[in-house]
Amino acid sequence: MASSGVITAMEQQELFEIASPCIQVCELDKQGYCKGCLRNRTERDLWLLMNDSQKRQVLKLLTIRRLKRLRAQRLAHQTPTAQDDELNLTLFEDNENNVGDSLIK
């Protein structure tokens, strides 16, 4: 608790259990991700065994996957521009690989 007696956002976050991102749409896409929550098999199987830090890492991965999916859907409906090419999607791919590797270790 902060010295003023006020609970900070970070401290408040630690008071609550991190809920599963499952939305009860349990069907796999071509890449093996759940169509509902976008977790892979390992992330789904190990969720209850993960500590809060690991769960937060998975939630970050899910955000990256959602952004990638939204961007792919948007690009499928428009003609790519030079500006789109400059938005380097590998940034997301690199982050996803790095975070995922830390869950396995």
Wavefront OBJ file of the C-alpha trace (Angstrom):
o trace
v 0.000 0.000 0.000
v 1.317 3.450 -0.847
v 2.444 5.627 2.067
v -0.674 7.791 1.667
v -2.875 4.798 2.466
v -4.141 4.649 -1.115
v -3.858 1.385 -3.030
v -2.085 1.876 -6.337
v -3.359 0.334 -9.570
v -0.533 -2.213 -9.531
v -1.292 -3.232 -5.956
v -5.005 -3.423 -6.735
v -4.286 -5.649 -9.711
v -2.579 -8.131 -7.394
v -5.674 -8.364 -5.172
v -7.728 -10.098 -7.854
v -7.243 -13.440 -9.529
v -6.565 -13.186 -13.242
v -9.603 -14.634 -14.962
v -9.335 -17.096 -17.805
v -9.811 -15.466 -21.217
v -12.027 -18.396 -22.261
v -15.346 -17.273 -23.766
v -16.735 -20.809 -24.258
v -16.084 -20.850 -28.027
v -13.727 -23.806 -28.012
v -12.888 -24.502 -31.634
v -9.426 -24.480 -33.206
v -8.363 -22.450 -36.222
v -5.862 -23.631 -38.856
v -2.897 -22.533 -36.727
v -4.129 -24.415 -33.653
v -5.381 -21.360 -31.751
v -8.779 -21.373 -30.076
v -11.176 -19.268 -32.164
v -12.715 -17.880 -28.989
v -9.798 -16.860 -26.780
v -6.872 -17.281 -29.227
v -4.819 -19.410 -26.832
v -2.794 -22.344 -28.100
v -3.096 -25.811 -26.586
v -0.251 -25.343 -24.087
v -1.637 -22.020 -22.888
v -5.090 -23.549 -22.408
v -3.801 -26.693 -20.694
v -1.457 -24.887 -18.311
v -3.611 -21.852 -17.450
v -4.571 -23.101 -13.978
v -0.942 -23.972 -13.203
v 0.474 -20.601 -14.312
v 1.406 -17.882 -11.878
v 0.031 -14.358 -12.378
v 3.111 -13.209 -14.264
v 2.784 -16.039 -16.769
v -0.935 -15.361 -17.163
v -0.194 -11.697 -17.898
v 2.302 -12.793 -20.553
v -0.347 -14.965 -22.186
v -2.822 -12.078 -22.100
v -0.235 -9.891 -23.877
v 0.166 -12.603 -26.508
v -3.598 -12.689 -26.983
v -3.640 -8.944 -27.580
v -0.909 -9.328 -30.199
v -2.789 -12.176 -31.872
v -6.031 -10.158 -31.946
v -4.237 -7.187 -33.499
v -2.623 -9.412 -36.107
v -5.962 -11.019 -36.922
v -7.739 -7.667 -37.182
v -4.988 -6.266 -39.378
v -5.099 -9.316 -41.664
v -8.874 -9.004 -41.975
v -8.588 -5.307 -42.750
v -5.879 -5.889 -45.350
v -7.931 -8.634 -46.971
v -10.611 -6.032 -47.720
v -8.375 -3.315 -49.148
v -5.496 -2.821 -51.519
v -2.195 -2.640 -49.612
v -0.393 0.680 -49.703
v 3.263 1.545 -49.247
v 2.353 2.884 -45.816
v 0.920 -0.509 -44.831
v 4.169 -2.151 -45.900
v 6.036 0.133 -43.520
v 4.004 -1.149 -40.578
v 6.294 -4.000 -39.734
v 4.237 -6.935 -38.491
v 7.377 -8.832 -37.542
v 7.479 -6.682 -34.415
v 4.446 -8.616 -33.204
v 5.812 -11.947 -34.386
v 9.115 -11.386 -32.563
v 7.331 -10.396 -29.354
v 5.020 -13.378 -29.552
v 7.901 -15.804 -30.019
v 9.937 -14.279 -27.188
v 7.080 -14.264 -24.676
v 5.964 -17.767 -25.641
v 9.482 -19.111 -25.155
v 9.556 -17.805 -21.589
v 6.414 -19.782 -20.744
v 8.040 -23.049 -21.748
v 11.220 -22.513 -19.711
l 1 2 3 4 5 6 7 8 9 10 11 12 13 14 15 16 17 18 19 20 21 22 23 24 25 26 27 28 29 30 31 32 33 34 35 36 37 38 39 40 41 42 43 44 45 46 47 48 49 50 51 52 53 54 55 56 57 58 59 60 61 62 63 64 65 66 67 68 69 70 71 72 73 74 75 76 77 78 79 80 81 82 83 84 85 86 87 88 89 90 91 92 93 94 95 96 97 98 99 100 101 102 103 104 105
